[in-house]
Amino acid sequence: MANGAHFVKLDRELQRQILQRLKDAYPHRDRRTLFEGVDDGSQEDARLIANLMYLEEHALVESGLQFSLSGSAGYSGARITAA
């Protein structure tokens, strides 16, 4: 990979925690608790985003993430799906 490439490990325990929080909030979106206490741009932030995107790619959640052209992410609230 190119210099500076970062690898984010998928974390099954974190995925389970995300799904549990979203299940508890259902049918509403979780607008705050997933990212509370996580610094923007931190390694923890990247890990959370990667795992949330993974769950979305498997149709388990609607991530609520939007990415800008600059690569920054916005969060409008995640929601577990009924699938």
Secondary structure as UniProt FT lines:
FT   TURN            3..4
FT   HELIX           12..25
FT   TURN            26..27
FT   TURN            33..37
FT   TURN            40..41
FT   HELIX           43..57
FT   TURN            58..59
FT   STRAND          61..62
FT   STRAND          65..67
FT   TURN            69..70
FT   STRAND          73..75
FT   STRAND          78..80
//
